[in-house]
Structure formats: C-alpha cells, structure tokens
C-alpha cells in the first residue's frame, strides 16, 4: 500500500501550471491571506503524523477555525490504521499514505504540517523544503545538532519557508510580559528565573509514551523545554551563547520495585499510584489501542520500564550574548502544574506565577488541568479571573496587575498563531511573534547543549554546535 488512487494531478504538473514561486511566498503575507479568505484559493495542506497532537490542533481545530482557507489533500502516518481513523475523525476527503515520498509525488501541497515523533521531524522538514514547500512544524524542530544543521542548509536552498509552531509566544500572558520588558519598565534586563512544574498526571504521561526514549524525543529538554527556551530567547531578545546543566532520572523508569507490560495489562494496578486507565478515553482507544497491531505502539506503556533513558529532573544555566543570565528548571513529578517566572532588571523586578495551589482560593483538579491547556474552547478559569503580575521598581512600592486569565489553547496562543499564519493577522507585529528556522534552532540548541552538558559535566558553547553565530540583539 502506498496511497489511495483518486488524486491524479502530480506536484510536477501543478508546478508547471502555477509556478514555483507560489509555494515559497505565502507565509505571513496579509495580501495573500486575504485572497484565500475571499475564496480565490484555498491552501492545500498535508499532515504527516496523525497522533493526538496532529489530529487535534492541526486537524480538528484547523478545520473548525480556518476551513474557509484550507483543504486537506493528504494525511500520512506509518500506522495504516491510525491514518485511516484520522481521515474519518476529521471528515475530510483526501488520500491517506503510509509512505511520505509517495504523498509528496502524488498530491499538490502548498503547506506541509509536521507532527511526527520528534527525532524524525528533520526528515520531513528537509524533504518538504527540497520541494520548495512551506513547512509548519511542531516543536521541537529537531533533536540533535547534526539534524539541525541539515535543516538550516535545506532552508537556505529552498524557496519555501519553515515556520516554527511556537504557540507559547502568542500566549496572552506571555505577550503582556514581553511588552513590559520591552518598555524598560524595570530597566535593562539582567537575569531571568523560570521554574516549570509538571504534575504527576501530565509529567508522568511523557514517560508512558515514546517521549521516554532519548532516541525519539531527545529528552524533555527538547520535547518540552524547547517551548520554554524559545519563550526566554524571545523575551530576552538575544541569542544564547553558553549552557551548563545538571539532570538525572531518579523517579521513573528503573526507579521502582515493580513494572508491567502496560496499564491495561498489569497486575499492579491497585498498588501503582500512577495507574492510567486509557479505556476511559474513547479517542485514545480508537486512535491508539485499536491500531497497536500495525506498529506495536502502546499509548499506556509502563512508566517504570527499564528502557526509559531521559531525565526526569533538569536544571539549566544559560548565558546570553547580551549578558543576560537564565536559571531554569523542569520538574516532572510535582504535586501541582504551573510555573514561576521572574525578570530582574537594573531598575526593578517583574514576577508572576501560575498554578501554585496555596495562592488560589479553589485549586484546580490536577488530573484535568492539562486538558484545559490543550482545549481550544473559549472558557476561562472560573475561580480565578486573572493572572497576577507583580512589578516593582527599585525604591518604589510594588504594583499588582490583574491580567485576564486564559488557559485554554496554550494561554490563547493557538488561535493567535494560526491567525497570523493563515490570515496574515497579528495586532502586535512589533513583538515579532512569528518564529522561523533560526528561532527553532536557538530553542533546540539550548536543549541539545544542556543534554551534552549533563552527559559530559562541562559547559557547552552554542557556536560549536552549528554554523549559526549567536547575535547580541535579534531585531536591531
């Protein structure tokens, strides 16, 4: 099997009739986006990787919010059953593929969306760029410096554009923090503290899945922390130059007296506090359990399995070209989900936090909290109507900002990011939300350097990883 046969027009013929320039020019262009909106042309999109992220954010959400602008022309996944289920779930009329090259050859694509296992992102990004396609990829862009350099080279030689899906940048509370920093409210920035806490539901879930294997995820310093590293790079407005890190695997994996095959087939369900009953999730059962026979992938794998080789605690020190210094940590088995963010300037300090239970009147259900982040509905948290941001200049009293609370859709960032990509709309273009190959590189290079530092015990220079030269001021 390689494809359905109902698409006869090849990309080669398409390029002859429309010209190669179209595919390489359509990202971030309000004029072109307006043309799509007026019905002159729908962007032909193809998706490779039909797991939960691909089917939700890049599938259902995209169709619901931008169905007037996009047509799905191809779905691809190595799992035959999963890709066919995704077609049915999305209700689209397009061919399905298990061979990516076959999809590239057989259908007309304007925009390729990549949501596969992290370690394979480079393969599809590079092939898409070689075809002069625009490519939208999930984070992390890739998982090691060699693949990173290959992507950089491919972008340099392509008429297409690589777009990084850094939706955290667009999150409303993070945009507010960026505006406060850029306004020099606390003077020149000198250091940042960011501590991120994943709870025993969300954090543990990474260790059940393929993310628990370094050769697939690059460790959570890539898969998860690349979001945070990009936020830091964007807010600081400079490139990282040196990284030193510590980390270990002390909770999950082999650090337990018992283990099983997977949660649905385990004799320890009553004694395991991390037991996950996937049968309660109809979508997971249809998307994953029903299709295990094709590739053997277990969505509810045992998080105590001995093959797990990523870190479950991480701390990172980052020095930037403009001399800002960052202290970062990621915890994967916290009793609560949230973060603490603090910015120290020459003239004061800004800080905020989220999810700290003793600061809330009615703490949220930790098991359901991550679902709210991924949910695309417009709900806001009922108990607390705002994010609390505290700013204080030296020798002055503090002031508290009650910023409207949004958690769903990655703090509201999903909709704002897609508005810019598909409609060319961003009410605050001066903040440079749109992320490209350099942004994707600098985010993963911090994670790659951190992983190398943990392994070696030495600080790692960013300039030694690829041919990108760190810049002191990114938008000057």
C-alpha positions as CSV (number, residue, x, y, z in Angstrom):
1,X,0.0,0.0,0.0
2,X,1.2,3.4,-0.6
3,X,-1.8,5.6,-1.4
4,X,-5.4,5.9,-2.5
5,X,-5.6,6.5,-6.2
6,X,-8.2,9.3,-6.5
7,X,-5.6,12.1,-7.0
8,X,-4.2,12.1,-10.4
9,X,-2.6,15.5,-10.8
10,X,1.0,15.3,-9.7
11,X,3.0,18.1,-8.0
12,X,5.2,18.3,-11.1
13,X,2.2,19.2,-13.2
14,X,0.9,21.6,-10.5
15,X,4.2,23.5,-10.5
16,X,4.1,23.8,-14.3
17,X,0.7,25.4,-14.2
18,X,1.0,27.7,-11.2
19,X,4.7,28.4,-11.0
20,X,7.3,27.5,-8.3
21,X,7.1,30.9,-6.7
22,X,3.7,30.4,-5.1
23,X,4.7,27.8,-2.6
24,X,7.6,29.8,-1.3
25,X,5.8,33.1,-0.8
26,X,2.6,32.6,1.1
27,X,3.5,32.6,4.7
28,X,2.9,35.8,6.7
29,X,1.5,37.7,3.8
30,X,-1.7,39.6,4.7
31,X,-2.4,40.2,1.0
32,X,-2.3,36.6,0.1
33,X,-4.2,35.6,3.2
34,X,-6.9,38.0,2.2
35,X,-7.1,36.4,-1.3
36,X,-7.6,33.0,0.4
37,X,-10.2,34.4,2.6
38,X,-12.1,35.8,-0.3
39,X,-12.3,32.4,-1.8
40,X,-9.8,32.8,-4.7
41,X,-7.8,29.9,-3.4
42,X,-7.8,27.5,-0.5
43,X,-4.4,26.5,0.7
44,X,-3.7,22.8,0.1
45,X,-2.4,21.4,3.3
46,X,-1.0,17.9,4.1
47,X,-0.3,16.5,7.5
48,X,2.4,13.9,8.4
49,X,2.0,12.4,11.8
50,X,-1.6,11.6,12.9
51,X,-1.2,11.2,16.6
52,X,-3.2,13.2,19.2
53,X,-1.4,16.5,18.5
54,X,-1.8,16.2,14.8
55,X,-5.4,15.2,14.8
56,X,-6.5,17.8,17.3
57,X,-4.6,21.1,16.8
58,X,-3.6,20.6,13.2
59,X,-6.7,18.7,12.3
60,X,-10.0,19.4,14.0
61,X,-9.0,22.9,15.3
62,X,-7.6,23.9,11.9
63,X,-10.7,22.8,10.1
64,X,-13.1,24.4,12.6
65,X,-11.4,27.8,12.6
66,X,-9.9,28.0,9.1
67,X,-12.0,25.7,7.0
68,X,-12.6,28.6,4.7
69,X,-8.9,28.8,3.9
70,X,-7.6,25.2,3.8
71,X,-8.3,21.9,2.1
72,X,-6.7,18.7,3.3
73,X,-5.0,17.0,0.3
74,X,-3.1,14.3,2.2
75,X,-2.7,12.5,5.5
76,X,0.4,10.4,6.2
77,X,1.4,8.2,9.1
78,X,3.5,5.0,9.3
79,X,0.5,3.4,11.1
80,X,-2.1,2.4,8.5
81,X,-4.9,2.1,10.9
82,X,-4.3,5.4,12.7
83,X,-4.1,7.5,9.5
84,X,-7.4,5.9,8.2
85,X,-9.1,6.6,11.6
86,X,-7.9,10.2,11.4
87,X,-9.4,10.7,8.0
88,X,-12.7,9.5,9.4
89,X,-12.4,11.6,12.5
90,X,-11.7,14.8,10.6
91,X,-14.3,14.1,7.9
92,X,-12.0,15.0,5.1
93,X,-12.0,13.7,1.5
94,X,-8.3,13.2,0.8
95,X,-6.0,10.2,0.2
96,X,-4.1,8.6,3.0
97,X,-0.5,7.4,2.9
98,X,2.0,5.3,4.8
99,X,4.8,6.4,2.5
100,X,5.7,10.1,2.8
101,X,7.6,10.3,-0.5
102,X,4.6,8.8,-2.3
103,X,2.5,11.6,-0.8
104,X,4.9,14.3,-2.0
105,X,4.9,12.9,-5.5
106,X,1.2,12.3,-5.9
107,X,-0.6,15.3,-4.4
108,X,-0.4,19.1,-4.8
109,X,0.7,20.7,-1.5
110,X,1.0,24.3,-0.5
111,X,1.7,23.8,3.2
112,X,3.2,20.7,4.8
113,X,2.5,20.2,8.5
114,X,4.9,18.0,10.5
115,X,3.7,16.4,13.8
116,X,5.6,13.2,13.9
117,X,8.0,11.7,16.5
118,X,10.5,14.5,17.3
119,X,13.6,12.6,16.1
120,X,12.0,12.3,12.6
121,X,11.0,16.0,12.2
122,X,14.1,16.8,10.2
123,X,13.4,14.1,7.6
124,X,10.0,15.6,6.6
125,X,11.1,19.2,7.0
126,X,14.0,18.7,4.7
127,X,12.1,16.8,2.1
128,X,9.4,19.5,2.1
129,X,11.9,22.3,1.8
130,X,13.6,20.5,-1.1
131,X,10.3,20.5,-2.8
132,X,10.1,24.3,-2.2
133,X,7.1,23.8,0.1
134,X,6.2,25.9,3.1
135,X,6.5,23.7,6.2
136,X,4.9,24.2,9.5
137,X,6.5,22.0,12.2
138,X,5.6,21.2,15.8
139,X,8.3,21.8,18.4
140,X,11.0,20.8,18.8
141,X,12.4,21.5,15.4
142,X,14.7,18.6,15.8
143,X,16.7,16.6,18.4
144,X,20.4,17.0,17.7
145,X,22.9,19.4,16.2
146,X,23.6,17.4,13.0
147,X,20.0,17.3,12.0
148,X,19.7,21.0,13.0
149,X,22.4,21.9,10.6
150,X,20.8,19.8,7.8
151,X,17.6,21.8,8.3
152,X,19.4,25.1,8.3
153,X,21.1,24.1,5.0
154,X,17.8,23.0,3.5
155,X,16.2,26.3,4.4
156,X,19.0,28.3,2.8
157,X,18.5,26.5,-0.5
158,X,14.7,26.5,-0.6
159,X,12.0,28.9,-1.9
160,X,9.8,27.5,0.8
161,X,9.7,28.7,4.4
162,X,10.0,26.8,7.6
163,X,7.6,28.0,10.3
164,X,8.0,27.0,13.9
165,X,4.8,26.4,15.8
166,X,5.9,28.3,18.9
167,X,2.4,29.0,20.2
168,X,3.6,29.9,23.7
169,X,5.0,33.1,22.3
170,X,1.4,34.1,21.3
171,X,0.0,33.3,24.7
172,X,-1.7,36.4,26.1
173,X,0.0,36.5,29.5
174,X,3.5,35.9,27.9
175,X,2.8,38.7,25.4
176,X,2.0,41.0,28.3
177,X,5.3,40.1,30.0
178,X,7.2,40.7,26.7
179,X,5.6,44.2,26.4
180,X,6.5,45.1,30.0
181,X,10.1,44.0,29.4
182,X,10.4,45.8,26.1
183,X,9.0,49.0,27.7
184,X,12.0,49.1,30.0
185,X,9.7,49.2,33.0
186,X,12.4,47.6,35.1
187,X,15.3,48.9,33.0
188,X,17.7,46.7,31.1
189,X,17.2,43.0,31.8
190,X,20.0,41.3,33.7
191,X,18.6,37.9,34.6
192,X,15.6,35.6,34.4
193,X,14.4,32.8,36.7
194,X,12.0,30.3,35.1
195,X,10.8,27.2,37.0
196,X,8.3,24.9,35.4
197,X,6.3,22.2,37.2
198,X,4.7,19.3,35.5
199,X,2.3,17.4,37.8
200,X,2.0,13.6,38.4
201,X,-0.6,13.3,35.6
202,X,0.9,15.5,32.8
203,X,4.6,15.0,33.7
204,X,4.2,11.2,34.2
205,X,2.4,10.8,30.9
206,X,5.6,11.6,28.9
207,X,7.2,8.6,30.5
208,X,4.4,6.3,29.3
209,X,4.9,7.3,25.7
210,X,7.7,7.3,23.1
211,X,9.0,10.6,24.8
212,X,10.7,8.5,27.4
213,X,13.3,7.3,24.9
214,X,16.1,9.6,24.2
215,X,16.5,8.5,20.6
216,X,12.9,9.5,19.9
217,X,12.4,12.7,21.9
218,X,15.9,13.9,22.5
219,X,14.8,14.1,26.2
220,X,12.3,16.6,27.6
221,X,15.0,19.3,27.4
222,X,14.0,19.2,23.7
223,X,10.4,18.0,23.6
224,X,9.0,20.1,26.4
225,X,11.7,22.7,27.3
226,X,12.1,23.9,23.8
227,X,8.8,25.8,24.4
228,X,10.3,27.4,27.5
229,X,13.7,28.1,25.9
230,X,12.0,29.8,22.9
231,X,10.0,32.0,25.3
232,X,13.2,33.0,27.0
233,X,15.0,33.8,23.7
234,X,12.1,35.8,22.5
235,X,11.6,37.8,25.7
236,X,15.3,38.4,26.2
237,X,15.7,39.4,22.5
238,X,19.2,37.9,22.2
239,X,20.8,34.5,21.4
240,X,22.2,32.0,23.9
241,X,26.0,31.6,23.9
242,X,26.8,29.1,26.7
243,X,24.9,26.4,28.6
244,X,25.6,24.4,31.7
245,X,23.2,21.8,33.1
246,X,22.5,19.1,35.6
247,X,19.9,16.3,35.4
248,X,19.1,12.8,36.3
249,X,16.5,10.0,36.1
250,X,15.5,9.4,39.8
251,X,11.7,8.8,39.8
252,X,10.5,7.0,36.8
253,X,12.0,4.1,34.7
254,X,14.0,1.6,36.6
255,X,13.5,3.5,39.9
256,X,10.6,1.3,41.1
257,X,10.3,-2.2,42.6
258,X,7.7,-3.4,40.1
259,X,6.7,-2.9,36.4
260,X,4.2,-4.3,33.9
261,X,3.7,-4.6,30.2
262,X,1.3,-1.6,30.1
263,X,-1.5,-0.3,32.2
264,X,-4.2,-2.3,30.5
265,X,-2.3,-5.5,31.1
266,X,-0.7,-5.1,34.5
267,X,-1.1,-7.0,37.8
268,X,0.0,-3.9,39.8
269,X,-2.9,-1.6,39.1
270,X,-4.1,-1.5,42.7
271,X,-0.7,-0.6,44.1
272,X,0.5,1.7,41.4
273,X,-0.4,5.3,42.1
274,X,0.4,6.2,38.5
275,X,-2.1,3.7,37.0
276,X,-3.7,5.2,33.9
277,X,-7.0,3.7,32.6
278,X,-6.9,4.5,28.9
279,X,-10.2,2.7,28.4
280,X,-11.9,5.8,29.7
281,X,-10.7,7.8,26.8
282,X,-12.7,6.8,23.7
283,X,-10.4,8.8,21.3
284,X,-7.3,7.2,22.6
285,X,-8.8,3.8,22.3
286,X,-9.8,4.4,18.7
287,X,-6.6,6.3,17.7
288,X,-4.1,4.1,19.5
289,X,-5.4,0.9,21.1
290,X,-7.3,-0.2,18.0
291,X,-4.2,0.3,15.9
292,X,-1.5,-1.3,18.0
293,X,-1.4,-4.3,15.6
294,X,0.2,-2.2,12.9
295,X,3.3,-0.9,14.8
296,X,3.1,-2.2,18.4
297,X,3.0,1.3,19.9
298,X,1.5,1.4,23.4
299,X,-0.1,4.7,24.4
300,X,-0.4,3.4,28.0
301,X,3.1,1.9,28.3
302,X,4.6,1.3,31.7
303,X,6.4,4.3,33.1
304,X,8.6,2.0,35.2
305,X,10.0,0.2,32.1
306,X,13.8,-0.1,32.3
307,X,14.4,1.2,28.8
308,X,13.5,4.8,29.8
309,X,16.7,6.9,29.4
310,X,15.6,10.5,29.6
311,X,15.9,12.8,32.6
312,X,13.0,13.4,35.0
313,X,14.7,16.4,36.8
314,X,16.6,19.1,35.0
315,X,18.3,22.4,35.9
316,X,20.0,24.7,33.3
317,X,22.1,27.8,33.4
318,X,22.1,29.9,30.2
319,X,24.3,32.9,29.3
320,X,23.2,35.2,26.5
321,X,25.1,37.3,24.0
322,X,23.7,40.5,25.7
323,X,24.9,39.2,29.1
324,X,21.5,38.2,30.5
325,X,21.7,35.1,32.5
326,X,18.9,32.5,33.0
327,X,18.3,30.0,35.7
328,X,15.8,27.3,34.6
329,X,14.4,24.1,36.0
330,X,11.9,21.5,34.9
331,X,10.2,19.1,37.4
332,X,8.2,16.2,36.1
333,X,6.5,14.8,39.2
334,X,5.3,17.9,41.0
335,X,2.0,17.7,43.0
336,X,0.8,20.6,41.0
337,X,1.1,22.0,37.5
338,X,2.4,25.5,37.0
339,X,5.3,27.9,36.7
340,X,7.2,30.7,38.4
341,X,8.6,33.4,36.1
342,X,10.8,36.3,37.4
343,X,12.6,39.0,35.5
344,X,15.3,41.0,37.2
345,X,16.3,44.4,35.6
346,X,18.7,47.1,36.6
347,X,15.8,49.2,37.9
348,X,13.4,46.6,39.3
349,X,11.7,43.2,39.0
350,X,8.7,41.6,37.4
351,X,7.3,38.3,38.5
352,X,4.3,36.1,38.0
353,X,3.2,32.5,38.7
354,X,0.5,30.1,37.8
355,X,-0.9,27.0,39.4
356,X,0.6,27.5,42.9
357,X,-2.3,25.9,45.0
358,X,-1.8,27.9,48.2
359,X,-2.2,31.1,46.2
360,X,-5.6,30.1,44.9
361,X,-9.0,30.1,46.6
362,X,-10.1,26.9,44.8
363,X,-7.2,24.9,43.4
364,X,-7.9,23.1,40.2
365,X,-8.3,19.4,39.6
366,X,-4.7,18.4,38.7
367,X,-5.8,15.4,36.6
368,X,-7.9,17.7,34.3
369,X,-5.5,20.7,34.2
370,X,-3.6,19.7,31.1
371,X,-6.8,19.1,29.2
372,X,-7.7,22.8,29.8
373,X,-4.4,23.9,28.2
374,X,-5.0,21.7,25.2
375,X,-8.7,22.6,24.9
376,X,-9.5,25.0,22.1
377,X,-12.8,26.3,23.6
378,X,-13.0,29.8,24.9
379,X,-13.6,29.0,28.6
380,X,-11.7,30.8,31.3
381,X,-11.0,29.6,34.8
382,X,-14.0,30.3,37.0
383,X,-12.2,30.5,40.4
384,X,-9.5,33.0,39.4
385,X,-10.3,35.6,36.8
386,X,-6.8,36.9,36.3
387,X,-3.1,36.2,36.1
388,X,-1.3,38.1,38.8
389,X,1.8,40.0,37.6
390,X,3.7,42.0,40.2
391,X,6.1,44.7,39.1
392,X,8.3,46.8,41.4
393,X,10.9,49.4,40.6
394,X,13.8,50.0,42.9
395,X,13.0,52.3,45.9
396,X,9.3,52.2,44.9
397,X,6.3,50.3,46.1
398,X,5.1,47.3,44.1
399,X,2.1,47.3,41.8
400,X,-0.1,44.4,41.0
401,X,-1.6,43.8,37.6
402,X,-4.6,41.6,37.3
403,X,-4.3,40.4,33.8
404,X,-7.3,38.5,32.3
405,X,-6.9,34.7,32.8
406,X,-6.7,32.5,29.7
407,X,-5.5,28.9,30.0
408,X,-7.2,27.1,27.0
409,X,-5.4,26.8,23.7
410,X,-2.0,27.3,25.3
411,X,-2.9,30.6,27.0
412,X,-4.8,31.7,23.9
413,X,-1.8,31.3,21.7
414,X,-3.0,28.7,19.3
415,X,-5.7,30.9,17.8
416,X,-3.4,33.9,17.6
417,X,-0.6,31.9,16.0
418,X,-2.8,30.4,13.3
419,X,-4.4,33.8,12.7
420,X,-1.0,35.1,11.7
421,X,-0.1,32.0,9.6
422,X,-3.4,31.6,7.8
423,X,-4.9,35.1,7.8
424,X,-1.9,37.3,8.0
425,X,-3.3,38.9,11.1
426,X,-1.3,39.9,14.2
427,X,-2.4,43.0,16.1
428,X,1.1,43.4,17.6
429,X,3.6,42.8,14.8
430,X,6.3,44.8,16.6
431,X,6.7,41.9,19.1
432,X,7.9,39.5,16.4
433,X,5.8,36.6,17.4
434,X,6.4,34.7,14.1
435,X,9.1,32.1,14.6
436,X,11.4,30.8,11.8
437,X,14.3,28.4,11.3
438,X,16.7,30.4,13.4
439,X,14.3,30.7,16.3
440,X,13.6,26.9,16.1
441,X,17.4,26.3,16.1
442,X,18.2,28.5,19.0
443,X,15.5,26.9,21.1
444,X,16.7,23.3,20.5
445,X,20.3,24.3,20.7
446,X,19.9,25.2,24.3
447,X,18.3,21.8,24.9
448,X,20.9,20.0,22.9
449,X,23.7,21.8,24.8
450,X,22.0,21.1,28.1
451,X,21.9,17.4,27.3
452,X,25.5,17.4,26.3
453,X,26.5,19.3,29.4
454,X,24.7,16.8,31.7
455,X,26.4,13.9,29.9
456,X,29.9,15.5,30.0
457,X,29.7,17.7,33.1
458,X,31.1,20.6,31.1
459,X,29.6,23.9,29.8
460,X,28.7,23.9,26.1
461,X,29.2,26.7,23.7
462,X,26.3,27.3,21.3
463,X,28.6,28.4,18.5
464,X,30.2,24.9,18.5
465,X,27.0,23.1,17.6
466,X,26.0,24.6,14.2
467,X,27.3,27.4,11.9
468,X,24.8,29.9,13.3
469,X,26.6,32.8,15.0
470,X,24.8,34.0,18.2
471,X,23.5,37.6,17.9
472,X,23.5,40.1,20.7
473,X,20.3,41.8,19.6
474,X,18.0,39.8,17.4
475,X,15.8,42.5,16.0
476,X,18.1,45.5,16.0
